[in-house]
């Protein structure tokens, strides 16, 4: 059974950085499209960044030039490097993995940007 486990969230000051990790177990990461979503209180879940199985990436406009999505298939891990964090980035961040018509979600990791 495929499972996704996120880590790396926490409390950070505005302008700070965090690196989120998403470990996939139960299958090989290499075939999956990986995405990071986030959901702020009272808002809908939104796509932050996505990386294809051949490492093409795309980003939500608000995080371009600040966030970088990456993958290491040998470690079965995907990453979201976040820099220049802003109050508006506060949310629960979820890892998503898709292959064929199968979709898996992690449990989420909280990112709080506060002074």
C-alpha positions in Angstrom: 0.0 0.0 0.0 1.3 3.4 -1.0 1.8 5.9 1.9 3.1 9.4 1.9 4.6 11.0 5.0 5.4 14.7 5.1 7.8 16.4 7.5 9.6 19.7 7.9 6.9 22.1 8.8 7.1 24.4 11.7 7.1 28.0 12.9 9.2 30.5 11.0 9.5 34.3 10.9 8.6 36.3 7.8 11.4 36.1 5.3 12.6 32.7 6.6 13.0 29.4 4.9 11.8 25.8 5.4 12.3 22.6 3.5 9.4 20.1 3.4 9.9 16.5 2.7 7.5 13.8 1.4 8.6 10.2 1.6 6.7 7.7 -0.5 6.6 4.1 0.6 5.1 1.0 -0.9 6.1 1.7 -4.5 8.8 3.3 -6.6 8.6 7.1 -6.6 10.0 7.4 -10.2 6.7 6.9 -12.0 4.7 9.4 -10.0 3.8 13.0 -10.6 4.3 14.7 -7.2 2.5 17.9 -6.1 2.4 20.0 -3.0 -0.9 21.6 -2.0 -1.8 23.8 0.9 -4.9 24.7 2.8 -5.2 27.8 4.9 -7.9 28.1 7.6 -11.2 28.8 5.9 -9.9 28.4 2.4 -9.9 25.7 -0.2 -7.0 23.5 -0.8 -4.8 24.9 -3.6 -2.0 23.6 -5.8 1.4 25.1 -4.8 3.8 23.2 -7.1 4.0 20.1 -9.2 6.9 18.0 -10.6 6.4 15.4 -13.3 8.1 12.0 -13.4 10.6 13.5 -15.8 11.2 16.5 -13.5 9.3 19.2 -15.2 7.9 21.6 -12.7 5.2 24.3 -12.4 4.3 26.7 -9.7 1.4 28.8 -8.4 2.2 32.4 -9.4 2.4 33.5 -5.7 5.3 31.2 -5.0 7.3 31.5 -8.2 10.9 32.5 -7.5 10.5 31.7 -3.8 9.6 28.0 -3.7 11.4 25.1 -5.5 10.0 21.6 -5.9 12.4 18.7 -6.3 12.5 14.9 -6.2 15.1 12.3 -5.4 13.8 9.0 -6.8 16.6 7.0 -5.1 15.5 8.3 -1.7 11.9 8.0 -2.7 11.5 11.6 -1.4 10.1 14.8 -2.8 10.9 18.2 -1.4 9.5 21.7 -1.3 12.2 24.3 -0.6 10.5 27.4 0.6 12.3 30.8 0.9 11.1 34.3 1.5 8.2 33.0 3.5 5.2 35.4 4.0 2.3 35.5 6.4 0.1 34.3 3.5 2.1 31.1 3.2 0.7 29.9 6.6 -1.2 26.7 5.9 -1.2 22.9 6.2 0.9 21.6 3.3 0.0 18.3 1.7 2.0 16.0 -0.5 0.1 14.4 -3.4 1.3 11.5 -5.6 -0.5 10.5 -8.8 0.2 7.7 -11.3 -2.3 6.4 -13.9 -5.6 7.1 -12.2 -4.3 6.5 -8.7 -4.1 9.4 -6.3 -2.5 9.4 -2.8 -2.3 12.1 -0.1 -0.2 12.6 2.9 -1.5 13.7 6.3 -0.1 17.2 6.0 2.4 19.3 7.8 1.7 22.7 9.4 3.7 25.7 8.3 3.1 28.9 10.3 4.7 32.2 9.4 4.7 34.6 12.3 6.8 37.1 14.0 
